[in-house]
């Protein structure tokens, strides 16, 4: 029996155009398309769907509940792109035994972690 695979996440917003533009500009997805009314961003085979819903507010009241983790090759370059877009930080870049971590706050208040793992940390996983 084939096991389930987590392949996508729906991120709802009162302003999906603003939110999807932020993700596309700061994280440079492999593919960015409109599909059946959704904005779909492809990050290495994991799909981020961005749409609107009537049952969400303008800001996420509990952003620590779900954190989007992005594995990046150059955390400092991604952080610089985020800063150019006026991104606020929950935690700026921190070196943790050779790996770099930072937590940004997207325009809707969601937490977005950028992670650049060292080779040693990758091997430990």
C-alpha positions in Angstrom: 0.0 0.0 0.0 1.3 3.4 -0.9 1.8 5.7 2.0 0.4 9.3 2.1 2.7 12.0 0.9 2.3 15.6 2.0 2.5 17.5 -1.3 0.9 20.9 -0.7 -0.5 23.4 1.7 -3.4 25.8 1.2 -2.6 29.3 2.7 -5.7 31.4 2.9 -5.7 35.2 3.0 -8.0 38.2 2.8 -5.5 39.5 0.3 -4.1 36.5 -1.7 -2.5 38.7 -4.4 -0.4 40.6 -1.9 0.5 37.3 -0.1 1.4 35.3 -3.2 3.4 38.2 -4.6 5.5 38.3 -1.4 6.2 34.6 -1.4 7.1 34.6 -5.1 9.4 37.6 -4.8 11.3 36.6 -1.6 11.5 32.8 -2.1 11.8 32.4 -5.9 9.6 29.3 -6.6 10.4 26.9 -9.4 7.0 27.7 -10.9 4.3 30.2 -10.3 0.9 29.8 -11.9 -2.7 30.5 -11.6 -4.7 27.3 -11.5 -8.5 27.2 -11.1 -8.6 30.4 -9.2 -5.6 29.6 -6.9 -2.1 30.9 -7.1 0.1 27.9 -7.0 3.8 28.2 -6.2 6.0 25.1 -6.7 8.9 24.8 -4.2 10.8 21.6 -5.2 7.6 19.5 -5.7 5.8 20.9 -2.7 3.0 23.2 -3.7 1.9 26.3 -1.9 -1.7 27.1 -2.9 -2.8 30.7 -2.0 -6.4 31.7 -2.1 -9.0 33.7 -0.2 -11.6 32.5 2.3 -14.4 34.3 4.0 -13.6 32.6 7.4 -10.1 34.1 7.9 -9.0 37.4 9.3 -6.4 39.8 7.9 -3.8 38.7 10.3 -3.1 35.2 11.7 -3.9 35.3 15.5 -1.8 32.2 16.3 1.2 32.2 13.9 3.2 29.8 15.9 0.7 27.0 15.3 2.0 26.3 11.8 5.4 27.5 10.6 6.5 27.1 7.0 10.1 25.9 6.8 12.0 26.6 3.7 15.3 24.9 3.1 17.5 27.4 1.3 21.1 27.3 -0.2 21.9 30.9 0.9 20.0 32.1 3.9 21.7 35.5 3.9 20.7 36.2 0.3 17.1 35.1 1.0 17.1 37.3 4.1 18.3 40.3 2.1 15.5 39.8 -0.4 13.0 39.7 2.4 14.4 42.8 3.9 14.2 44.6 0.6 10.4 43.7 0.7 10.1 45.3 4.1 9.7 41.9 5.9 9.5 42.0 9.7 11.5 39.4 11.7 10.5 37.3 14.6 14.1 36.1 14.8 17.0 37.3 12.6 19.6 35.0 11.2 21.3 32.9 13.8 24.1 30.5 13.4 23.4 27.2 15.3 26.5 25.1 15.1 27.1 25.9 11.5 23.5 26.0 10.3 21.7 29.2 9.7 18.1 29.8 10.9 15.8 32.9 10.7 12.1 33.4 11.2 10.3 36.0 9.1 6.7 37.2 9.4 4.8 37.2 6.1 2.3 40.0 5.2 -0.5 38.0 6.9 1.5 37.4 10.1 2.4 33.8 9.4 5.8 32.6 10.5 8.2 31.6 7.7 11.5 30.0 8.6 14.5 30.0 6.3 17.0 27.2 7.1 20.4 26.6 5.6 21.6 23.4 7.1 25.3 22.5 7.3 26.5 19.3 5.8 27.0 17.9 9.3 23.4 18.6 10.2 22.2 17.1 6.9 24.2 13.9 7.6 22.7 13.7 11.1 19.2 13.7 9.7 
